[in-house]
Structures are given as C-alpha cells and as structure tokens.
C-alpha cells in the first residue's frame, strides 16, 4: 500500500494560445517606435509571449478554460491516466473567465469529471503553489487519491489595446510588455510511478502586513473605470526591490524545512516576472551548482501557469536523487511560496 504521507507528481501538461508575438510586432501594434522594442529587449528581457487576445481585432480567441482543458489532457496523458481517475481538482488563477461558473468547474465538465471536490483559488503568481499545497494536504489527509492541479492566467484580456500608449504612465504600460497567457496542469497521486517525482514540501505564506500592493487588478462590473482607476497597475520599483529578497527568504525556509543544503539542489525554478528580474533573483539565490529553469524569455510572465512550464522542462531530465526547488512571489499583497521535489 502506498505511503499516504507522500504525494507524487505523475505528469505535467501545458498550453499556450496562438503564435508567439515578438517585441517588434508588439511595439508596432501599440503604436510605439522601434526604441520600445529595444527597450523591452534590454530592460524587460522577454523576447516573445503568447496572447489570448487577437491584436488586430481585440477579440478573445482563447479562454482560460480552453487552455486549462488542453493542459489537463496533456498532463493526464503524461501520467498514463484518464479523467475517470481524478477524484479532486484544484485550480489557482488571478484571471478566471467569469466570476461564475468558476473556470475549474468548466474544465471539469469538459473533461467529463463529476462527483468530485473542486476548488478554485483566487491569487496572483503563487496561486499554482497554493493549489499544489491544498491538493497535497487533502491527498495526505485521505479520501482522494489522485488530484488534478491547474494553474493559469489570461491577463491580456483585461488590457485596452485601443488606448493611446504614448500617454500611458510606465506603471500601466509595463504590463503590456511583461505578460503572456498560458495554463498548466499536474497530476498528483499518493501512488507513485517510476517516472514520478515526490513532493517534499509546499509552502505559502502571506507577508503583506502593512505593505502597499505591488500590483492591482481591478474588477469594475458594469461601472467603467475612471481616468484615475486603471484596470491594471504595477509598482515595478517595489517589485524589483522586494521580490529578490523574498525569493532568498523562501529558499532558506524551504532548505531548512527539508534538511537540504544549497549544494544539494540540482534545479532551481525561480520567479518569472521578466528575464531581467530572473537574472537578479538568481544572483541573490546563490545556487551556482543548480541548473536554472526559466521560460520567461519565450512565454512572458504567464502567472499561475509558470511553475508548470518549468516543471515540464525538468521532469524527463531528473534522475534518481535529483532535487529541485521552485520559488514564487505574489506581489499584489505579497505572498511568498515555494516547493521542493525529489526524484526517488
């Protein structure tokens, strides 16, 4: 009988909408000169991103449910299981398709899953980590044995591509450069397979007491936003200052919790706000022997999909004894999160 004190990742799947959009294309669509394409290259460090919005028409062409369904099917296939094996679903997202019905339940319906507990967690970049934590704890508690964990965001749908971008302040304009859309999924089980990795720790911690939000995403309903109430705003300076420090704190906590030394880590999955920020964070983490696993230059910041893109890149590479840590910071009200996994 499987040791229900352990939870294993059996397979991961991811999904991106449409073709990649490079910096010159994005700058031209926003009506910005070639300087901006160069600025994105140098100061943001993102080469391409995938978008759920058609830049020409402004229409949404991929929903979070579309991407979540695709990622889930790929994850189940990677795990060698069908939807009928799933008895728990947890999703983390900051940008659900609707307030109701929840996107997690739409995905479950499309997969033909019914009669199981489902949860959708509203959170920024740590939402996928929170979903992993909730699913892991419920599996260890008994009852469910196989969980489908989803994470993703389609943030570009909230942007106004008809705006006068030459007049937007940097705290708004930066978001058009940083973000891409995507979704990911992982199959968790208390029963391991030869290809599985074992979750040694998942932690999330609110650390925003007394701190101003680093990012805001408003919901207006029928009330249109006023000129001083942008839908999305970013305090990039605060993020640039705090995220590397918090990442270092997360790493120290993770290593202490699982009893690993820095030299024991083979792979590190850092936060993926931008390519430039990732470089700063990696310097702060000081894990010279660990292989950096980054995707932000190709995908942009995909929010809650990010850790699945990173995990997908290493699962087939990990051999017995390999260890990996993932780190994330949610900047809207400052949540820090991390996980540690090991190949048996």
N, C-alpha and C positions, 0 to 999 in steps of 0.2 A: 504493500500500500504506500502511496506517495506521502512524503513528509509534508503535511499541510502547513508547516512553519515556513516553507519556501514557496516562492512564486517564480515562475519561469516565463520568459518571453519566447514564444514558439515561432513567431513570424511577424514581419512588418511590411506594410504597403504604403505607397504614397501616390499622390495625384496632383498634377499642375494643370491649370487651364490654358488652352491656346498655345500659340507660338511665343518664344521669348521676345521681349521688347528691349532693344538695346538703348544706350544713353542718347545717341544722336537722334534716334526715332522719337524718344520721349521728349527731348528738348524741343524738337521741331514741332511736335503736336501741341506742346504747351506754349508755342509762340516765342520761345526763348532762343537767343543766339547761340552760336557754337561754343561760346565761352562756358555756357552752363553744362554742356555735355562733358567738357574737360573738367569742370568743377566737380561734377558727380564722380568722375573717374578718380580724381585726386583726393577730395575731401570726404567722400562717402565710401568709395571703394566697392561699388556694386556695378557690375558690367551689364547684367540683364535681369529682368524679372518677368513673371507671367501674371497676366491680369484677367480677372473675371469680367471686366468691362471692355466692350469694343471701343477703341479710342476714337473711331470715326463717328459712330452713331451714339455713343454714350450708353448703349443698352447693356444690361447684364446678360452675359452669354453662358456663364457657369455659376450655379448656386453652390453654397456650401454642402447642401445635400447631394448634389451631383458628384462633387469631388470626394465627399465622405463615403458615398457608396462605392465609388471606384477603388479608393484606398482600402476600404474594408474587404472587398472581394479579393484584392491582391494579397492582403495580409492573411486572410483565411486560406487562400491557395498556398501561400508560402508555409503556413503551418500544417498543411495537409488535412484541413478540416472543412466542413460545410457549415452554413449558417445554423443548422439544427443543433450543432454542438455548443452554441453560445447560450449561456444562461445568466449573463449580466452584461450590460452595456453602460459605459460612462464616457461622456464627451466633455471636452474643455474648449471653449471658444469665447472670443470677445465680440464676434460679429455673426450672430445667428441669422438665418434667413428671415425669420419672423420672430416676434415675441411668443406667439402661439400659432400653430403647434410647434413644439420645440424641434429643432433640427435632428436631434438624436432619435426622436420617435419617427420622423420621416425616413431617416436612413434605415431604422429597424424594419419599418413597413416595406421598404423597397427590397430588403434582404429576405423578407418572409419570416422575420423573427417576431414572436408574440409570446405573451405569458411570462416574461422575464422582467426583473427590475431594470429600469433605465433611469439615468441621471444626466443632467446637463449642467455643467458648472460655468458660470459667467466670470471670466477672468482674462487678463492680458496674457503675456508671453509665458507665464507659469501655469496656465490652465491645463496644459497637457500633463505637467508634472503633478498637479493636484488630482487630475483624473487617474493617473497611474497610482497615486497614493490611496485614493478611495477604493479603486478596484482591488489593489493588493490587500488592503486591510479586510475587505469583505470576503475575498477568497480565503485568507488565513482564518477568518472567523468561522468558516464552514458554511455549507449550503451550496452556493455556486462553486463550480469547479473550473469553468472556462469563461473568461471575460474578453469582450471586445472593447478596447480603449481607443477613442477617437480624439483627434485634435486638429483644428484648422481655423483658418480665417480667410474671409473675402473682403478685406478692408477697402479695396479700391472702389467698391460700390458706393461708399459714403462721400467720395470726393466729387467736387464740382468741376468737370472738365470744360465748362463754359466760362469759367472765371477769367478775369484779367490777371494773368500770372505775373505780369510786370509790376503789379501793385500789391501783391500778397506779401505779408511780412514773413521773414525767414521761418518763424515757428510754425507757420502753415505750409509754406512751400516745401520745406524739407521732407514732409510726409509723402509727397508725390514722388520723391526720389528714392526713399527708403524702402517702401513696402511693395511686396508682391503677394499673390494669393496662392493658396495651396491647402492640402489636407493630408493627414497621415493617420494610420491605424496600426495597432499592435494587438496580437492575440496573446493573452496571458492565461496561464493554467497552473494548477497545483501538480499536474502530471508532466514531467519533463520529457523531452525527446532528445535524440543525440545532437541535434543542431541548436538546441535551446541555450540561452544564457540565463543565469539566475540573478534575480534582483536581490541585492544585498541590503539596499537602503533606498528609500524615497523620503525626502523631507521637504516641507514647505513651511515658511514662517513669515507672518506679517511683521514688517519692520518700519511701518509708515507713521508711527505715532508722532504727531507734531510736525511732520514733513509735508510740504506743499506737493500736490500732484506733479509728476514729471510729464504726464500725458493725460489728455482728456478726450473722450469720445462721447459726444452729446446725443441725446435722443429727443427729438422735437415733436414727434407725433404730427398732429395737424397744424401745429404752430411753426411757422417758418423761422429760421434763425435770423436774428438781427445782425447788424453790421459788426457789433462787438461780441457776437456769440458764434464763433466758428464751430463747425461740426467737429473738427479735429484740430488739436493744438499740441505742440510739443515743446517742452523746455529742454532743448538739446544740451544746453550747457550743464544743467543739473544732472541729466542722464550721463553725460560724458564724465562728470566728476564722481558720481556715486556708483555706477554700475561696475567699474573695475574693482572698487573697494569691496562692494558687496559680493562680487564673484570670489574674491580671495577669502572672504569670511565663510562663504558657502563651502568652498573646497576644504578649508580647515576643519569645519564641522563634520563634513562627510568622512574625511580620512580618520578623524578621531572616533566617529561612530562605528566604523567598520574595522578599525585597527590597522589601516594601511599607512605606509609611509609614502612620501611623494615619489620615490623611486619605484614603487610597486605599480604605478599607474602606466598602462600601455597606451591608452587612448583617452583624449580629453575632448569633450563636446562642449565648446564654450558658447556663451550667448551670441546671437547672430543679428544684432541690430544693424550693423554695417560692416564692410570689410575693414575699414579704418579702425572702428571700435574693437573689432576682434583682435587686431594686432596689439592694441593697448592692453586688452584683457589678458591675452596670452603672456605678455611680458610680466604682468602683475602675478599671474598664477605660478610662474616659475617652475614649470614642469618640463625641463629640457629633454628628458628621455621619453616623454609621451608624444604620440602622434596626434597632431591637431586634426580634428574632423570638422570641416567647415563647408558650408554650401551657399553662404550668403552672396558671394560674388555672382553666382549663377541664378539664384532664385529670388534675391532680395530678402527682406525680412518677412517671412511667412507666418510670424506669430506662433500660434499653437501647433502649427504643422512642423515647425523647425526640428524638434528633437527626433521626430520620426524619419525625416530626411537624413539626419546624422546617424541614427541607429541603423538605418537601412544600408548605409555605406560600410559599416563595420561587421555586421552580423556574420557574413560569409568569410570575413578575414580572420576573425577571432579563433584562436586555437586554445587547447586546454591550458588553463591557468592564466589566460589573458584577463586583464581588468580594465574597465572603462568607467569614467565619471562624466556626468552631464551636469551643466550648470545653467541656471536661468534667473533673470531678474525681471519682475513685473513692475514697470515704472509708474503706473497710474497712481497707486498708493503704496508702492514699494513692498513687494513680496519677493523674497529670495527663496530659491528652490534648487534641489539637486537630486541626482540619483547615482547609485553605484551598482554596476552589474559585473558579473564574472562568468567566464566560461568554465564549466566543470571539467 
